[in-house]
Each structure stands twice: as C-alpha cells, then as structure tokens.
Amino acid sequence: DGGIYIFGVIMSDGEWRPEVLNQRVMAHQGPVFDISHDEYTLLIASCGADGVIRTWKLKSFLNPKDKSKTELDLVPHEIFRLADVVGGLPIHVSTAFFAKSVLFARDQSGPFLLIGTNTDEILRCFINAESKIRKDEKTHLPLPAELLTAGQGGRMTDMITYPRIVAEDKEHKDKPSVSPHHAFSVGGDHVLKMWDTNTKCLVAAKGFEEPIV
C-alpha cells in the first residue's frame, strides 16, 4: 500500500520492545519494493512502483502522550525519480521506469547508492557531502547514473552470436563497429542490445516502440 511500517520502542528503563508498531509512513504510491539503511550517513532509502526513490532520516522522539516511550520516525530527506538518473546514460537506451532494489555502499571514492531496475540493470549514483545524490549545478537534476551491469529486461526473445560482418563507419568513429566478439540480444523490454563477449559488457543499445520478435 506504499507504507513503511516502523516497529520498536525504547522504554524509560532502556528496554527495547521490538514487537510494538509505532509508525506508519506513507512513502510511495503503490508497493514498496525495497528498503536500505546506511550506518555511516544514518539514512534510509526506499523505492517503489511509482518510479520514485526516497531517502529518509531516522529520528527518535519522546512520545508526547506516554513519556515512558521513546519512538522512531522517518523524516523526508530527498526524493528523485529513476527517470532522471537514467535519462543521461550515454549509450544505453533504458526503458526502466522503477527501481526494484536499493543498497547503500561505499569505496575509496566515497558513498554511493546502488539501484536495481525493473529492466535488469544495476546503476550507481554517488552521494555528496550533504548525503544527497549528486546533482548538476545548472539543472539541479541528478547526474546520470553509472551503468555497472545490464541484462535483457523481461523475456529474451532472440540472440545472435558471432556476427559474420565487420562494419567500418569512417564518418562516425565514436560509434562501435561490429566484430566477431560481439553478440546481439532482444527481449520483452523492446531494446536491441549489443554485447562485447570479451569484456562481458554492454556496448550499445537501441529502443523500439514495438516488441522485437
């Protein structure tokens, strides 16, 4: 129903009561698919069928009616749409319109949010010093996500391996040419994808309005 349910209260004597439901926060329109907690930024991320990804701050407060209880609450921190982070992907024509999973992670470059989409992609969005998704200074929209890996969204309907042709495009050298270590796949997501079988990476993609069979 789009709600996030928070269980648990801390009693005045320090006892933790995990079975007590104390908050129901309406987070999304439609089902909530995943929730992730970051122990460093103390943020919680959620994603749902409405195509929205939200981050929250988890705060505690003393119950105004019952001073013996300290309860938890989710305070809105940031909201953005998946369409805003996939729109600028350079070679990938993404048909993703909602996230199925979210996960906070970090490496030497800093914290980031991993996003699993409904079309079998894993994206990475970096987080700035204010614990928000990095945005473009001019448009204030989220910067394009980094595509870490991709599959064929929906049922795969056909695949061609080891093409017999080599295409040389002298006028558009930035476009990938076809070689024997490339393969093509199509599926229920209406996207034709070109793969490099040596690196196991997506090389190019093109979306179509009608199904490809």
C-alpha positions as CSV (number, residue, x, y, z in Angstrom):
1,D,0.0,0.0,0.0
2,G,3.0,2.3,-0.2
3,G,3.5,2.4,3.6
4,I,6.7,1.8,5.6
5,Y,5.9,0.3,9.0
6,I,8.2,1.1,11.9
7,F,8.3,-1.4,14.8
8,G,10.0,-0.9,18.2
9,V,10.1,1.5,21.1
10,I,12.6,2.2,23.8
11,M,11.1,2.2,27.3
12,S,12.2,4.6,30.0
13,D,14.1,1.8,31.7
14,G,16.1,1.2,28.5
15,E,14.1,-1.9,27.5
16,W,13.7,-2.4,23.7
17,R,10.2,-3.5,22.6
18,P,10.6,-4.7,19.0
19,E,7.0,-6.0,18.7
20,V,5.4,-2.6,19.1
21,L,4.2,-0.9,15.9
22,N,4.6,2.9,16.4
23,Q,4.7,4.5,13.0
24,R,3.3,4.0,9.5
25,V,4.8,6.4,7.0
26,M,3.2,6.7,3.5
27,A,6.3,6.6,1.4
28,H,5.2,5.6,-2.2
29,Q,2.2,5.4,-4.4
30,G,1.8,1.6,-4.8
31,P,4.0,-1.2,-3.4
32,V,7.3,-0.5,-1.7
33,F,9.9,-2.9,-3.2
34,D,13.0,-2.4,-1.1
35,I,14.5,-0.5,1.9
36,S,18.2,0.0,2.7
37,H,19.9,1.5,5.7
38,D,23.3,3.3,5.7
39,E,25.2,3.1,9.0
40,Y,27.5,5.9,8.0
41,T,25.1,8.6,6.8
42,L,22.3,7.2,9.0
43,L,20.0,7.4,6.0
44,I,17.3,5.0,4.9
45,A,16.5,4.6,1.2
46,S,13.2,3.2,-0.2
47,C,12.0,2.5,-3.7
48,G,8.6,1.7,-5.1
49,A,6.4,1.1,-8.1
50,D,5.8,4.8,-8.6
51,G,9.3,5.2,-10.0
52,V,10.4,7.3,-7.1
53,I,13.5,6.7,-4.9
54,R,13.3,8.4,-1.5
55,T,15.9,8.9,1.3
56,W,14.9,9.4,4.9
57,K,16.5,10.4,8.2
58,L,15.7,8.1,11.1
59,K,15.0,10.1,14.2
60,S,13.8,9.3,17.7
61,F,11.3,11.3,19.8
62,L,9.7,11.0,23.2
63,N,6.1,10.0,22.9
64,P,4.1,13.2,24.0
65,K,1.3,11.2,25.5
66,D,3.4,8.5,27.1
67,K,6.7,9.8,28.4
68,S,7.8,6.3,29.2
69,K,8.3,5.6,25.5
70,T,10.9,6.8,23.0
71,E,9.7,6.1,19.5
72,L,11.3,6.3,16.0
73,D,10.1,8.3,13.0
74,L,11.2,8.7,9.3
75,V,11.9,12.3,8.3
76,P,11.9,13.0,4.5
77,H,15.4,13.8,3.3
78,E,15.4,13.6,-0.5
79,I,13.2,12.4,-3.4
80,F,14.1,11.8,-7.0
81,R,12.7,9.8,-9.9
82,L,14.6,6.9,-11.6
83,A,13.8,8.5,-15.0
84,D,16.1,11.5,-14.0
85,V,19.1,9.3,-13.4
86,V,18.8,7.0,-16.4
87,G,17.9,9.8,-18.9
88,G,21.6,10.8,-19.4
89,L,23.1,7.4,-19.9
90,P,25.4,7.8,-22.9
91,I,24.9,4.6,-24.8
92,H,22.1,2.8,-23.0
93,V,18.5,3.4,-24.1
94,S,16.9,2.5,-20.8
95,T,13.3,1.6,-20.6
96,A,13.5,1.3,-16.8
97,F,10.7,3.2,-15.0
98,F,11.0,2.0,-11.4
99,A,13.6,0.5,-9.1
100,K,13.2,-2.9,-7.6
101,S,16.1,-2.6,-5.1
102,V,18.3,-0.1,-3.5
103,L,21.6,-0.5,-1.5
104,F,23.9,1.9,0.2
105,A,27.6,1.2,-0.4
106,R,31.0,3.0,-0.4
107,D,34.5,2.6,-1.7
108,Q,37.6,4.9,-1.8
109,S,35.7,7.4,-3.9
110,G,33.0,7.8,-1.3
111,P,29.4,6.7,-0.6
112,F,27.0,5.8,-3.4
113,L,23.6,4.2,-3.9
114,L,23.2,1.1,-6.0
115,I,19.9,0.8,-7.8
116,G,18.5,-2.3,-9.4
117,T,15.9,-1.5,-12.0
118,N,12.9,-3.4,-13.4
119,T,14.8,-3.9,-16.7
120,D,17.7,-5.9,-15.1
121,E,20.2,-3.1,-14.7
122,I,22.4,-2.2,-11.8
123,L,23.1,1.6,-11.6
124,R,25.4,3.6,-9.3
125,C,24.6,7.1,-8.1
126,F,27.2,9.0,-6.0
127,I,26.3,10.8,-2.8
128,N,27.7,14.3,-2.0
129,A,28.9,15.8,1.3
130,E,25.3,16.7,2.3
131,S,24.3,13.0,1.9
132,K,22.3,13.7,-1.2
133,I,22.5,12.3,-4.7
134,R,25.0,14.5,-6.7
135,K,23.2,16.9,-9.0
136,D,24.0,19.1,-12.0
137,E,24.8,22.6,-10.8
138,K,22.8,24.2,-13.7
139,T,19.7,21.9,-14.0
140,H,19.7,20.7,-10.4
141,L,18.7,17.3,-11.7
142,P,20.5,14.1,-10.5
143,L,23.7,13.4,-12.5
144,P,23.3,10.5,-14.9
145,A,23.8,7.2,-13.1
146,E,26.8,5.0,-13.9
147,L,25.7,1.8,-15.6
148,L,27.5,-1.1,-13.8
149,T,25.8,-4.0,-15.5
150,A,22.7,-4.7,-17.6
151,G,20.7,-7.6,-18.7
152,Q,17.8,-8.1,-21.1
153,G,14.7,-6.8,-19.4
154,G,11.9,-9.2,-19.5
155,R,11.9,-12.4,-21.5
156,M,14.7,-12.8,-24.0
157,T,13.2,-13.5,-27.4
158,D,16.3,-13.9,-29.6
159,M,20.1,-13.7,-29.7
160,I,22.7,-13.7,-32.4
161,T,26.3,-14.7,-31.6
162,Y,29.5,-14.3,-33.7
163,P,28.3,-11.9,-36.5
164,R,29.8,-12.6,-39.8
165,I,30.2,-9.0,-40.8
166,V,32.6,-6.2,-39.7
167,A,31.3,-2.7,-40.1
168,E,33.6,0.2,-40.5
169,D,32.0,3.6,-40.0
170,K,34.6,6.1,-41.1
171,E,32.3,9.1,-40.6
172,H,31.3,8.2,-37.1
173,K,34.3,6.7,-35.4
174,D,32.8,7.2,-32.0
175,K,30.1,4.6,-32.9
176,P,31.1,1.0,-32.1
177,S,31.8,-1.3,-35.1
178,V,30.7,-4.9,-35.2
179,S,33.3,-7.6,-34.8
180,P,33.3,-11.4,-34.3
181,H,33.4,-10.9,-30.5
182,H,30.1,-9.0,-30.4
183,A,26.7,-10.5,-29.9
184,F,23.1,-9.1,-30.1
185,S,20.1,-9.8,-28.0
186,V,16.5,-8.7,-28.0
187,G,13.7,-9.2,-25.4
188,G,10.5,-8.1,-23.8
189,D,11.9,-4.7,-23.0
190,H,11.8,-3.7,-26.7
191,V,15.5,-3.0,-26.7
192,L,18.1,-4.4,-29.1
193,K,21.4,-4.7,-27.2
194,M,25.0,-5.2,-28.4
195,W,27.4,-7.0,-26.1
196,D,31.2,-7.5,-26.1
197,T,31.7,-11.1,-25.3
198,N,35.4,-10.5,-24.3
199,T,34.7,-7.9,-21.6
200,K,31.1,-9.2,-20.9
201,C,29.9,-5.5,-21.1
202,L,27.1,-3.7,-22.9
203,V,28.4,-1.8,-25.9
204,A,25.3,-0.2,-27.4
205,A,21.5,-0.3,-27.2
206,K,18.6,0.9,-29.2
207,G,15.0,1.0,-28.0
208,F,11.9,0.4,-30.2
209,E,8.2,1.2,-29.6
210,E,7.0,-2.2,-30.7
211,P,8.2,-5.6,-29.4
212,I,11.1,-7.3,-31.2
213,V,10.4,-10.9,-32.0
